[in-house]
Amino acid sequence: MVERFECWARRRLAQGFSLAEAASAAGTSERTLARRLQSVLGKTPLSYFQDLRVEHAVHLLRTGNASVDQVAAQVGYSDGVTLRALLRRRLGRGVRELRRGG
């Protein structure tokens, strides 16, 4: 179930999160999905989805030349400012540091 959720989430990073759609894709109820992710990963489905967005954004920033706004759009954020703030809050690093490989 967790693997099905992760596959669904990785395909939908740019579209956004819906617990109902996630549960349906994982073949379970919303409540069961939430409980299972909490027990296996220690996170809510939304928190894990956001972690995947950050992970993919970091990968794109390190390996490509896309602007911050383009990367933000690819991972489902409305603009680069939102992505910059999230990276700073979650990782304690900015875009320049990440592009340098820091």
Backbone as CSV, one residue per row, in Angstrom:
resi,resn,N_x,N_y,N_z,CA_x,CA_y,CA_z,C_x,C_y,C_z
1,MET,0.819,-1.188,0.000,0.000,0.000,0.000,0.869,1.259,0.000
2,VAL,1.907,1.254,0.810,2.799,2.413,0.878,3.508,2.607,-0.463
3,GLU,3.929,1.524,-1.084,4.585,1.623,-2.390,3.631,2.162,-3.450
4,ARG,2.385,1.697,-3.433,1.396,2.203,-4.401,1.178,3.700,-4.191
5,PHE,1.107,4.116,-2.919,0.953,5.537,-2.629,2.152,6.326,-3.149
6,GLU,3.357,5.830,-2.894,4.550,6.547,-3.334,4.593,6.677,-4.860
7,CYS,4.274,5.609,-5.577,4.250,5.669,-7.048,3.243,6.703,-7.528
8,TRP,2.050,6.677,-6.929,1.019,7.656,-7.287,1.534,9.067,-7.024
9,ALA,2.120,9.276,-5.857,2.585,10.605,-5.457,3.672,11.115,-6.402
10,ARG,4.630,10.277,-6.743,5.723,10.707,-7.632,5.207,11.099,-9.008
11,ARG,4.160,10.437,-9.471,3.578,10.790,-10.784,2.784,12.083,-10.722
12,ARG,2.346,12.484,-9.533,1.443,13.629,-9.399,2.041,14.829,-8.688
13,LEU,3.347,14.914,-8.593,3.960,16.023,-7.851,3.481,17.377,-8.352
14,ALA,3.391,17.546,-9.646,3.009,18.845,-10.210,1.513,19.125,-10.074
15,GLN,0.695,18.079,-9.960,-0.756,18.289,-9.911,-1.273,18.621,-8.523
16,GLY,-0.569,18.231,-7.507,-1.034,18.512,-6.158,-1.561,17.278,-5.459
17,PHE,-1.920,17.459,-4.201,-2.277,16.349,-3.332,-3.763,16.288,-3.057
18,SER,-4.306,15.112,-3.121,-5.684,14.847,-2.707,-5.672,13.526,-1.939
19,LEU,-6.040,13.561,-0.677,-6.040,12.349,0.134,-7.008,11.316,-0.435
20,ALA,-8.155,11.763,-0.918,-9.137,10.834,-1.487,-8.569,10.127,-2.716
21,GLU,-7.929,10.880,-3.602,-7.328,10.275,-4.789,-6.163,9.367,-4.428
22,ALA,-5.381,9.765,-3.450,-4.243,8.954,-3.006,-4.723,7.623,-2.446
23,ALA,-5.742,7.664,-1.616,-6.279,6.442,-1.030,-6.853,5.527,-2.101
24,SER,-7.553,6.109,-3.033,-8.122,5.316,-4.129,-7.016,4.649,-4.944
25,ALA,-5.967,5.386,-5.249,-4.846,4.837,-6.017,-4.124,3.738,-5.249
26,ALA,-4.099,3.854,-3.926,-3.439,2.850,-3.094,-4.362,1.677,-2.783
27,GLY,-5.622,1.791,-3.169,-6.571,0.712,-2.968,-7.039,0.562,-1.536
28,THR,-7.219,1.681,-0.864,-7.626,1.625,0.542,-8.446,2.861,0.891
29,SER,-8.827,2.969,2.149,-9.564,4.152,2.600,-8.574,5.245,3.011
30,GLU,-9.062,6.457,3.114,-8.223,7.580,3.534,-7.649,7.325,4.921
31,ARG,-8.485,6.866,5.813,-8.050,6.644,7.190,-6.987,5.540,7.281
32,THR,-7.192,4.462,6.547,-6.220,3.362,6.565,-4.892,3.818,5.969
33,LEU,-4.949,4.570,4.880,-3.717,5.085,4.273,-2.970,5.962,5.267
34,ALA,-3.681,6.854,5.921,-3.048,7.755,6.885,-2.417,6.968,8.037
35,ARG,-3.139,5.978,8.550,-2.590,5.173,9.650,-1.372,4.374,9.201
36,ARG,-1.448,3.782,8.024,-0.337,2.958,7.545,0.914,3.801,7.305
37,LEU,0.773,4.975,6.672,1.938,5.821,6.449,2.517,6.303,7.774
38,GLN,1.659,6.604,8.726,2.141,7.047,10.039,2.934,5.927,10.710
39,SER,2.458,4.701,10.606,3.157,3.600,11.274,4.433,3.204,10.542
40,VAL,4.440,3.266,9.207,5.606,2.835,8.430,6.643,3.951,8.289
41,LEU,6.176,5.158,7.970,7.095,6.263,7.686,7.151,7.320,8.783
42,GLY,6.191,7.277,9.692,6.147,8.288,10.744,5.697,9.647,10.241
43,LYS,4.938,9.646,9.143,4.483,10.905,8.537,3.048,10.765,8.057
44,THR,2.409,11.902,7.888,1.097,11.907,7.259,1.295,11.791,5.746
45,PRO,0.251,11.392,5.028,0.384,11.338,3.569,0.792,12.693,2.963
46,LEU,0.218,13.779,3.449,0.568,15.091,2.919,2.013,15.448,3.211
47,SER,2.474,15.173,4.412,3.859,15.466,4.768,4.828,14.681,3.884
48,TYR,4.527,13.408,3.649,5.390,12.602,2.785,5.363,13.129,1.354
49,PHE,4.191,13.531,0.877,4.052,14.106,-0.463,4.923,15.359,-0.583
50,GLN,4.892,16.195,0.427,5.712,17.403,0.415,7.200,17.063,0.448
51,ASP,7.569,16.032,1.194,8.967,15.587,1.201,9.411,15.156,-0.197
52,LEU,8.535,14.453,-0.909,8.861,14.026,-2.275,9.027,15.233,-3.200
53,ARG,8.201,16.243,-3.003,8.331,17.464,-3.806,9.687,18.121,-3.569
54,VAL,10.076,18.238,-2.305,11.362,18.847,-1.963,12.503,18.018,-2.545
55,GLU,12.430,16.717,-2.383,13.466,15.822,-2.904,13.631,15.992,-4.420
56,HIS,12.513,16.039,-5.135,12.583,16.187,-6.588,13.088,17.576,-6.982
57,ALA,12.659,18.592,-6.262,13.130,19.954,-6.548,14.638,20.049,-6.357
58,VAL,15.164,19.472,-5.294,16.606,19.481,-5.042,17.325,18.780,-6.181
59,HIS,16.802,17.641,-6.610,17.416,16.915,-7.733,17.447,17.785,-8.987
60,LEU,16.337,18.428,-9.300,16.265,19.274,-10.496,17.217,20.463,-10.401
61,LEU,17.316,21.055,-9.227,18.211,22.204,-9.058,19.676,21.791,-9.194
62,ARG,20.018,20.622,-8.702,21.407,20.153,-8.754,21.817,19.652,-10.132
63,THR,20.877,19.124,-10.883,21.236,18.469,-12.146,20.853,19.235,-13.397
64,GLY,20.093,20.288,-13.256,19.626,20.999,-14.447,19.929,22.473,-14.403
65,ASN,19.475,23.148,-15.430,19.673,24.593,-15.549,18.360,25.364,-15.504
66,ALA,17.286,24.693,-15.147,15.984,25.355,-15.100,15.981,26.434,-14.018
67,SER,15.210,27.461,-14.266,15.082,28.529,-13.269,14.322,27.998,-12.057
68,VAL,14.398,28.732,-10.968,13.695,28.337,-9.753,12.189,28.303,-10.009
69,ASP,11.676,29.252,-10.784,10.248,29.263,-11.107,9.862,28.031,-11.922
70,GLN,10.712,27.624,-12.860,10.424,26.428,-13.657,10.442,25.175,-12.796
71,VAL,11.416,25.068,-11.919,11.481,23.919,-11.012,10.257,23.910,-10.103
72,ALA,9.884,25.069,-9.586,8.704,25.159,-8.718,7.471,24.630,-9.449
73,ALA,7.285,25.016,-10.696,6.135,24.546,-11.475,6.185,23.030,-11.679
74,GLN,7.371,22.497,-11.890,7.510,21.059,-12.121,7.171,20.230,-10.888
75,VAL,7.320,20.807,-9.714,7.008,20.073,-8.482,5.727,20.561,-7.816
76,GLY,4.972,21.402,-8.515,3.639,21.757,-8.055,3.504,22.982,-7.187
77,TYR,4.504,23.850,-7.163,4.382,25.091,-6.406,4.105,26.244,-7.355
78,SER,3.400,27.243,-6.872,2.941,28.322,-7.731,4.060,29.235,-8.213
79,ASP,5.121,29.345,-7.423,6.213,30.228,-7.839,7.502,29.877,-7.112
80,GLY,8.575,30.474,-7.574,9.887,30.219,-7.003,10.040,30.712,-5.582
81,VAL,9.325,31.770,-5.229,9.410,32.310,-3.874,8.938,31.266,-2.865
82,THR,7.845,30.602,-3.183,7.317,29.552,-2.312,8.326,28.418,-2.170
83,LEU,8.903,28.003,-3.294,9.887,26.922,-3.261,11.125,27.332,-2.470
84,ARG,11.622,28.539,-2.687,12.796,29.012,-1.944,12.545,28.979,-0.431
85,ALA,11.391,29.469,-0.022,11.052,29.500,1.413,10.963,28.086,1.977
86,LEU,10.355,27.185,1.226,10.231,25.806,1.676,11.595,25.136,1.796
87,LEU,12.469,25.333,0.825,13.808,24.746,0.877,14.586,25.280,2.075
88,ARG,14.474,26.567,2.320,15.173,27.181,3.447,14.640,26.620,4.766
89,ARG,13.314,26.482,4.860,12.701,25.994,6.093,12.991,24.505,6.316
90,ARG,12.876,23.701,5.281,13.041,22.248,5.424,14.499,21.802,5.467
91,LEU,15.353,22.444,4.660,16.736,21.988,4.528,17.754,22.921,5.165
92,GLY,17.334,24.145,5.436,18.264,25.114,5.994,19.263,25.625,4.970
93,ARG,18.956,25.425,3.695,19.848,25.874,2.615,19.043,26.553,1.526
94,GLY,19.709,27.441,0.820,19.066,28.139,-0.272,19.386,27.509,-1.608
95,VAL,18.828,28.076,-2.651,18.986,27.554,-4.005,20.444,27.581,-4.444
96,ARG,21.153,28.665,-4.176,22.571,28.741,-4.590,23.388,27.618,-3.969
97,GLU,23.186,27.383,-2.686,23.911,26.319,-2.003,23.602,24.954,-2.610
98,LEU,22.330,24.738,-2.939,21.936,23.457,-3.520,22.510,23.268,-4.913
99,ARG,22.520,24.330,-5.696,23.085,24.230,-7.049,24.574,23.942,-7.006
100,ARG,25.261,24.453,-5.985,26.701,24.194,-5.820,26.962,22.786,-5.292
101,GLY,25.882,22.108,-4.893,26.038,20.770,-4.346,26.165,20.745,-2.843
102,GLY,25.886,21.875,-2.220,26.011,21.962,-0.759,24.873,21.377,-0.007
